[in-house]
């Protein structure tokens, strides 16, 4: 059963509708409903057209169409997408009477138009990225996709899995072509990035059938495990295993070997320059990257200064916790204490990792019991906690969330990366679970998918400062509920907020102020209690995802600012559950549009 738009949001829409133009006032409700329905049908048609071009997106959504295929990553497909965006923008500007739309559809119009404008503007910079790096790329996403998203419920599904293995070779041929195009445009990843790609790619080729190891390589192990659950006829299962093994040897193995050779060759010409300032028109590209990341017009300098101010404020709050626990010494001494004292870490063993996972699940289970205190609407989809798989744990982030399948076949997943157990301290466990699981990304993204009345491009789209700002905001909310009973856990919450504040400083430092990788690492080590491995990974993430990490703190600050405005103006009538309904009730929004919704909510509540 889908979640309907709530009465609170409906009242906002009524209030917003009262601000329509004179043209709109002259229209009947039936005319407005007809125009809105027509545009929403158009939105759905565009969404389905986009999905139809992406076999992997189809799988994400639970469809089994084109189940044996990969996406087209060619430049020709980029041009198709660009031309589609121009045609769609022209339709919106020339064919749609905005004044004839209801308020919900008018917001959808604004968002879709913005998306198309951004896509058109971004086409000029379509090669300004690194298609393979330590954070993402086909070399790591291919096995992750097969293992985590390709379900096998029948022999036909198994054959599609094998077809995808066979398709890796032509897919990687185009990948190498794309890497070559970028190099011809003077865009090549720094040396350390290519080293990470080489390590990850070589790891995929470990295990049977590629060597004499008793352990199967991850894809083959996953395939056989999924087949075993089907309880097939022995002869049928054996044939499928033979076919999968042959596809791995004939297609996947040479594809990875050719990619490894290509990257080794490219590494000869790579440099140690880390920021996008090294690209042609790098300054202009970074300004756009920051705009996309924050949905604001903040400059690199403004973001840098905001980060410095937030770091100073959070350091002050940490010093208060030092007094609580009667620690004597400097803040840096306290950081070192938190880094090395054994009480804050699980044992570096399978038993220690199992204990971490048990506690992480317990934190999620405990928060489930408090959701009614915070939310009116709750998602139908469940959330589970999983450890990051061995084949990608070395380079994957410390924690992340995967949305549930819309058809309910897959729950939301909070992944914890325990490769370096010292990078996952006990005192950060609560804040991490609240951010990635509940009340963070799961409440937000699962609710968005289940909302009725929104076109699919809004249910499944996203704006990073809204999404990650909400996640960071949800690290703070449990403090108000008394959930951080241990002052060290509250320190962990502050440490994670501090981490996001430092991101503002270091991202702009690297890409605008020409900091080196080493200078970025040193800033994190001096100003945070995180493990050195954390600091290294974060700086390396800044380098390959320029601007992205600035979204968290900018988004959190905006949500807190809007909440403070609502609390001040509504006084005793302010209700946290109603506020969260407004924030989550229309899916992801640019921060400026979110602000409009909260202002409308405040006005409605006053009336």
C-alpha positions in Angstrom: 0.0 0.0 0.0 1.5 3.3 -1.1 1.8 6.3 1.2 -0.5 9.2 0.3 0.4 12.8 0.5 -0.5 13.8 4.1 -3.2 16.3 5.2 -0.4 18.6 6.4 1.1 18.8 2.9 -2.3 19.1 1.4 -3.0 22.1 3.5 0.3 23.6 2.2 -0.7 23.0 -1.4 -4.0 24.7 -0.7 -2.2 27.7 0.7 0.2 27.8 -2.2 -2.7 27.5 -4.7 -4.1 30.7 -3.2 -1.1 32.5 -4.5 -1.8 31.6 -8.1 -1.8 34.1 -10.9 -4.9 35.9 -12.1 -4.9 33.5 -15.1 -5.1 30.6 -12.8 -7.9 32.1 -10.8 -9.9 32.3 -14.0 -9.6 28.5 -14.5 -12.0 25.9 -13.1 -10.8 23.1 -10.9 -11.5 20.7 -13.7 -9.3 22.6 -16.1 -6.4 22.7 -13.6 -6.8 19.0 -12.9 -6.8 18.3 -16.6 -3.7 20.3 -17.3 -1.9 18.9 -14.3 -2.8 15.3 -15.3 -1.6 15.9 -18.8 1.8 17.2 -17.6 2.2 14.3 -15.1 1.5 11.8 -17.9 4.2 13.5 -19.9 6.6 13.3 -16.9 5.9 9.6 -16.6 6.5 9.0 -20.3 9.9 10.8 -20.1 10.8 8.7 -17.1 9.9 5.5 -18.8 11.8 6.5 -21.9 14.9 7.1 -19.8 14.5 3.8 -18.0 14.0 2.0 -21.3 17.5 3.2 -22.3 19.1 1.8 -19.1 19.0 -2.0 -18.5 20.8 -1.5 -15.1 18.2 1.1 -14.0 15.5 -1.4 -15.0 17.1 -3.9 -12.7 17.4 -1.3 -9.9 13.7 -0.8 -10.2 12.9 -4.5 -10.0 12.1 -4.9 -13.7 13.5 -7.9 -15.6 13.4 -6.3 -19.1 16.8 -6.3 -20.8 17.9 -8.5 -17.9 21.1 -9.7 -19.6 22.4 -6.3 -20.8 24.5 -3.4 -19.6 24.0 0.3 -20.1 25.3 2.1 -23.1 28.2 4.3 -21.9 29.2 5.6 -25.3 29.5 9.2 -26.5 26.7 8.6 -28.9 24.4 7.8 -26.0 25.6 11.0 -24.2 24.5 13.0 -27.3 21.1 11.3 -27.4 20.6 12.3 -23.7 21.7 15.9 -24.5 19.3 16.2 -27.5 16.5 14.7 -25.4 17.1 17.3 -22.7 16.9 20.1 -25.3 13.7 18.8 -26.7 12.1 18.4 -23.3 13.1 21.8 -22.1 11.7 23.3 -25.3 8.4 21.5 -24.6 8.2 22.8 -21.1 8.9 26.3 -22.1 6.7 26.4 -25.2 3.9 24.0 -24.6 3.0 24.1 -20.9 0.9 26.8 -19.3 2.4 26.9 -15.8 -0.5 29.0 -14.4 -2.9 26.1 -15.2 -1.1 23.6 -12.9 -1.9 22.7 -9.4 0.8 23.5 -6.8 2.3 20.0 -6.6 2.6 19.7 -10.4 4.0 23.3 -10.6 6.8 22.2 -8.3 7.4 19.2 -10.5 7.5 21.5 -13.5 10.1 23.7 -11.8 12.3 20.7 -10.9 12.2 19.0 -14.3 13.0 22.3 -16.0 15.9 22.8 -13.7 17.1 19.2 -14.4 17.0 19.7 -18.1 18.8 23.0 -18.0 21.5 21.5 -15.8 21.9 18.5 -18.2 22.3 20.8 -21.2 24.8 23.0 -19.3 26.7 19.9 -18.1 27.1 18.5 -21.6 30.1 20.7 -22.2 31.8 19.1 -19.2 30.7 15.5 -19.9 34.3 14.2 -19.9 35.3 16.0 -16.7 35.3 12.9 -14.6 37.3 9.8 -14.0 35.2 6.7 -15.2 37.3 4.4 -13.0 38.5 5.4 -9.6 38.6 4.1 -6.0 35.0 5.3 -5.3 33.1 4.1 -8.3 33.5 2.8 -11.8 32.7 -0.3 -13.9 35.7 -2.2 -12.6 34.1 -2.4 -9.2 30.4 -1.8 -10.0 30.1 -4.7 -12.4 30.6 -7.4 -9.7 28.8 -5.3 -7.1 25.8 -5.0 -9.4 25.7 -8.7 -10.3 26.0 -9.8 -6.7 23.7 -7.3 -5.0 21.1 -6.5 -7.7 20.7 -9.3 -10.2 18.2 -11.6 -8.7 18.0 -15.2 -9.9 14.5 -16.6 -9.5 14.5 -18.9 -12.5 16.7 -20.5 -15.1 16.0 -17.5 -17.4 17.3 -15.1 -14.8 20.4 -17.3 -14.5 20.9 -17.2 -18.3 20.6 -13.4 -18.2 23.3 -13.3 -15.4 25.6 -15.3 -17.7 24.7 -13.0 -20.6 25.8 -10.0 -18.5 29.1 -11.8 -17.7 29.6 -12.2 -21.5 28.8 -8.6 -22.0 31.6 -7.3 -19.8 34.2 -7.5 -22.6 32.4 -5.2 -25.0 31.4 -3.0 -22.1 35.0 -2.6 -21.0 36.1 -2.0 -24.6 33.9 1.1 -24.6 35.2 2.0 -21.1 38.8 2.0 -22.4 37.6 4.2 -25.3 36.0 6.7 -22.8 39.2 6.8 -20.8 41.2 7.5 -24.0 38.8 10.4 -25.0 39.3 12.0 -21.6 43.1 11.7 -21.8 42.9 13.4 -25.3 41.0 16.3 -23.5 43.8 16.5 -20.8 41.7 14.8 -18.2 43.5 11.9 -16.6 43.3 10.7 -13.0 46.3 11.3 -10.6 48.7 8.3 -10.2 47.3 7.2 -6.8 43.8 6.8 -8.3 45.1 4.5 -11.0 47.0 2.5 -8.4 43.7 1.9 -6.5 41.9 0.9 -9.8 44.7 -1.6 -10.5 44.5 -3.1 -7.1 40.7 -3.5 -7.3 40.8 -4.9 -10.8 43.4 -7.5 -9.9 41.4 -8.5 -6.8 38.5 -9.5 -9.1 40.7 -11.9 -10.9 41.6 -13.9 -7.7 40.1 -17.3 -7.1 38.6 -20.0 -9.1 38.3 -20.3 -12.1 41.2 -17.9 -12.7 43.7 -19.7 -10.5 44.2 -22.9 -8.5 42.7 -21.4 -5.3 40.0 -23.4 -3.5 38.0 -20.2 -3.1 35.8 -19.1 -5.9 36.1 -15.6 -7.3 33.1 -13.4 -6.0 30.9 -13.5 -9.0 31.1 -17.3 -9.5 30.5 -17.8 -5.7 27.4 -15.6 -5.9 26.1 -17.3 -9.0 26.4 -20.7 -7.5 24.9 -19.6 -4.2 21.8 -18.2 -6.0 21.5 -21.3 -8.1 21.5 -23.5 -5.0 18.5 -21.7 -3.7 16.5 -22.6 -6.8 16.9 -26.4 -6.2 17.3 -27.1 -9.9 17.8 -30.4 -11.6 21.4 -31.4 -11.2 22.1 -31.5 -14.9 20.6 -28.1 -15.5 22.5 -26.5 -12.6 25.8 -28.1 -13.8 25.3 -26.7 -17.3 24.6 -23.2 -16.0 27.7 -23.4 -13.8 29.8 -24.5 -16.8 28.4 -21.7 -19.0 29.0 -19.1 -16.3 32.6 -20.3 -15.8 33.2 -20.2 -19.5 31.8 -16.6 -19.7 34.1 -15.6 -16.9 37.2 -17.0 -18.6 36.3 -16.0 -22.1 34.9 -12.5 -21.5 35.4 -11.1 -18.0 39.0 -12.2 -17.4 40.3 -10.7 -20.7 38.2 -7.6 -20.2 39.9 -7.0 -16.8 43.3 -7.9 -18.1 42.9 -5.4 -21.0 41.7 -2.7 -18.6 44.7 -3.4 -16.3 47.1 -3.1 -19.2 45.4 0.2 -20.4 45.5 1.7 -16.9 49.2 0.7 -16.4 50.0 2.4 -19.6 48.0 5.5 -18.7 49.7 5.7 -15.3 53.0 6.4 -17.1 51.6 9.8 -18.2 49.6 10.6 -15.0 50.8 13.3 -12.6 50.3 13.9 -8.9 48.3 17.1 -9.5 45.0 16.5 -7.6 42.6 19.4 -8.1 40.3 20.1 -11.1 42.2 23.4 -11.5 44.5 21.4 -13.7 41.6 20.8 -16.3 41.0 23.1 -19.2 38.4 25.6 -17.8 38.8 23.9 -14.5 37.6 27.0 -12.5 34.3 27.2 -14.4 33.8 23.4 -14.0 34.4 23.6 -10.3 31.9 26.5 -9.9 29.3 24.3 -11.6 30.2 21.3 -9.5 29.7 23.3 -6.3 26.3 24.6 -7.6 25.2 21.0 -8.4 26.5 19.8 -5.0 24.8 22.4 -2.9 22.0 23.7 -5.1 23.1 27.2 -3.9 25.1 30.0 -5.5 27.8 29.8 -2.8 31.3 30.4 -4.1 34.3 28.3 -3.2 35.6 31.0 -0.9 32.2 31.3 0.9 32.1 27.5 1.4 35.7 27.5 2.6 35.0 30.2 5.2 31.8 28.4 6.4 33.9 25.3 6.9 36.5 27.1 9.0 33.8 28.7 11.2 32.0 25.4 11.7 35.3 23.6 12.6 36.0 26.3 15.3 32.5 26.0 16.7 32.5 22.2 16.9 36.0 22.2 18.5 34.5 24.4 21.2 31.6 21.9 21.9 34.2 19.0 22.0 36.1 20.8 24.7 33.0 20.9 26.8 32.8 17.1 26.5 36.4 16.9 27.6 35.4 18.6 30.8 32.5 16.2 31.3 34.8 13.2 31.1 37.5 15.0 33.1 40.2 14.7 30.4 43.3 16.8 31.0 45.2 18.0 28.0 44.7 19.7 24.7 42.0 18.9 22.1 44.7 17.2 20.0 45.6 15.1 23.0 42.0 14.1 23.4 41.9 13.2 19.7 44.9 11.0 20.1 43.3 9.4 23.2 40.2 8.6 21.2 42.3 7.2 18.3 44.4 4.8 20.3 42.5 3.8 23.5 41.4 0.1 23.1 38.1 0.7 24.9 36.8 2.5 21.8 37.5 -0.3 19.3 36.4 -3.8 18.5 39.0 -6.5 18.2 40.6 -6.8 14.7 39.2 -10.3 14.1 36.2 -12.0 12.7 34.8 -12.1 16.3 35.3 -8.4 16.6 33.6 -7.7 13.3 30.7 -9.9 14.2 30.4 -8.0 17.5 30.3 -4.7 15.6 27.6 -5.9 13.3 25.5 -7.2 16.2 25.7 -3.8 17.9 25.0 -1.9 14.7 21.8 -4.0 14.2 20.8 -3.4 17.9 21.1 0.4 17.4 18.9 0.3 14.3 16.4 -1.9 16.2 16.3 0.4 19.1 15.7 3.5 17.0 12.7 1.7 15.3 10.9 1.9 18.6 11.2 5.7 18.6 10.1 6.5 15.1 6.6 7.5 16.2 8.1 10.3 18.2 9.6 11.8 15.0 7.4 10.9 12.1 3.8 10.7 10.9 4.5 8.8 7.8 6.7 5.7 7.9 7.9 3.5 5.0 6.6 0.0 4.3 10.1 -1.1 3.3 12.4 -2.6 5.9 16.1 -1.7 6.5 18.8 -4.3 7.1 22.4 -4.0 8.1 25.1 -5.7 6.1 28.9 -5.8 6.0 30.6 -4.5 2.9 31.7 -7.5 0.7 35.4 -8.4 0.8 36.0 -7.8 -2.9 35.3 -4.0 -2.5 35.9 -3.3 1.1 39.4 -2.0 0.7 38.4 1.0 -1.4 34.7 1.5 -0.5 33.5 4.2 1.8 33.2 3.4 5.6 29.4 3.3 5.4 26.6 3.8 2.9 23.0 3.1 2.1 21.3 1.3 -0.8 17.6 2.1 -1.4 15.0 -0.7 -1.3 13.6 -2.1 -4.6 10.3 -0.4 -5.3 8.5 -3.7 -5.7 9.5 -4.8 -2.2 11.8 -7.5 -3.4 14.9 -6.0 -1.7 15.0 -4.0 1.6 17.0 -0.9 2.2 20.5 -1.8 3.1 22.8 0.0 5.6 26.4 -1.1 4.7 29.2 -1.0 7.3 32.8 -1.3 6.0 34.9 -3.2 8.5 38.0 -3.6 6.4 39.9 -1.3 8.8 38.2 -1.9 12.2 40.2 1.0 13.7 38.3 3.3 11.3 35.0 2.3 12.8 35.2 3.3 16.5 32.4 2.4 18.9 31.8 6.0 19.8 30.7 6.8 16.2 28.4 3.8 15.8 25.2 5.5 16.8 25.6 8.6 14.6 26.7 6.4 11.7 23.6 4.1 12.0 21.3 7.1 12.5 22.7 8.7 9.3 22.8 5.7 7.0 19.8 3.8 8.4 17.1 5.3 10.5 16.0 8.0 11.0 18.4 9.0 8.1 18.5 7.8 4.5 16.1 4.9 4.9 13.2 7.1 6.2 13.9 9.7 3.5 14.6 7.6 0.4 12.1 4.7 1.2 9.3 7.2 1.9 10.0 9.1 -1.3 9.7 5.9 -3.3 6.4 5.0 -1.7 4.7 8.5 -2.1 1.6 8.7 -4.2 1.0 11.8 -6.3 4.6 12.4 -7.3 6.0 11.6 -10.8 8.7 8.9 -10.8 11.5 11.3 -11.7 10.9 12.9 -8.3 10.5 9.6 -6.4 13.8 8.2 -7.7 15.7 11.4 -8.3 17.7 13.3 -5.8 19.5 16.5 -4.7 22.6 15.7 -2.7 22.4 18.6 -0.2 18.8 17.6 0.6 19.7 13.9 0.9 22.9 14.1 2.7 21.9 17.2 4.7 19.0 15.1 6.0 21.3 12.3 6.9 23.6 14.6 8.9 20.6 16.3 10.5 19.5 12.9 11.6 22.7 12.4 13.5 21.8 15.4 15.6 18.1 14.8 16.2 18.6 11.7 18.5 20.7 13.9 20.8 17.5 15.9 21.5 15.8 12.6 22.3 18.5 11.6 24.9 19.8 8.8 22.7 23.5 9.7 23.2 23.6 8.7 26.8 27.4 8.1 26.8 29.3 11.4 26.4 31.8 9.6 24.3 29.0 8.7 21.8 28.0 12.4 21.8 31.6 13.2 21.1 31.3 10.7 18.2 28.3 12.6 16.9 30.3 15.8 17.0 33.3 14.1 15.4 31.1 13.2 12.5 29.7 16.7 12.1 33.3 18.0 12.4 34.2 15.6 9.6 31.6 17.2 7.4 32.7 20.7 8.3 36.3 19.8 7.4 35.1 18.6 4.0 34.0 22.2 3.2 37.6 23.3 3.9 39.5 20.6 2.2 37.3 20.2 -0.9 37.7 23.8 -1.7 41.3 23.7 -0.6 42.2 21.1 -3.1 40.1 22.2 -6.1 40.2 26.0 -5.6 43.3 26.8 -3.6 45.5 24.1 -5.1 46.2 22.1 -1.9 48.0 18.8 -2.5 46.7 15.4 -1.4 49.2 15.5 1.5 48.0 18.9 2.7 44.4 17.8 2.7 45.3 14.7 4.7 47.3 16.8 7.2 44.3 19.1 7.8 42.0 16.2 8.6 44.6 14.6 10.9 45.2 17.8 12.8 41.6 18.8 13.2 39.7 15.5 13.7 40.0 12.4 15.8 39.6 10.1 12.8 42.0 7.3 11.9 44.7 8.2 9.3 43.1 5.7 6.9 39.8 7.8 7.2 41.7 10.9 6.4 43.4 9.4 3.4 40.2 8.0 2.0 38.3 11.2 2.4 40.9 13.3 0.7 41.1 10.8 -2.2 37.3 11.0 -2.4 37.5 14.8 -2.7 39.9 14.4 -5.5 37.7 12.2 -7.7 34.3 13.7 -6.7 34.9 17.4 -6.7 32.3 19.4 -4.8 30.2 16.4 -3.8 31.3 16.3 -0.1 30.3 20.0 0.4 26.7 19.0 0.2 26.3 17.5 3.7 27.1 20.4 5.9 25.4 23.0 3.6 22.3 20.8 3.5 22.2 20.2 7.3 22.7 23.9 8.1 19.7 24.8 5.8 17.4 22.2 7.4 18.4 23.4 10.9 17.9 27.0 9.8 14.4 26.2 8.4 13.5 24.3 11.6 14.6 27.2 13.8 12.5 29.6 11.7 9.5 27.3 12.1 10.1 26.9 15.9 10.4 30.7 16.3 7.4 31.7 14.3 5.1 28.9 15.5 6.1 28.8 19.1 4.2 26.3 21.2 2.3 25.1 18.1 5.5 23.8 16.5 5.4 20.0 16.0 8.5 18.1 15.1 6.5 15.3 13.4 4.7 17.8 11.3 7.9 19.6 10.3 9.5 16.3 9.3 6.4 15.5 7.2 6.9 18.7 5.3 10.6 18.0 4.8 10.1 14.5 3.6 6.6 14.7 2.1 7.6 15.7 -1.5 10.8 13.7 -2.0 14.2 15.3 -2.6 14.2 19.0 -3.4 16.8 21.7 -4.1 17.3 23.7 -0.9 15.6 26.8 -2.2 12.5 24.9 -3.1 12.6 23.2 0.3 12.7 26.6 1.9 9.6 27.7 0.0 7.7 24.6 1.3 8.6 25.3 4.9 7.6 29.0 4.6 4.3 27.9 3.1 3.8 25.4 6.0 4.5 28.1 8.6 2.0 30.5 6.9 -0.6 27.7 6.8 -0.1 26.8 10.5 -0.5 30.5 11.5 -3.8 30.7 9.7 
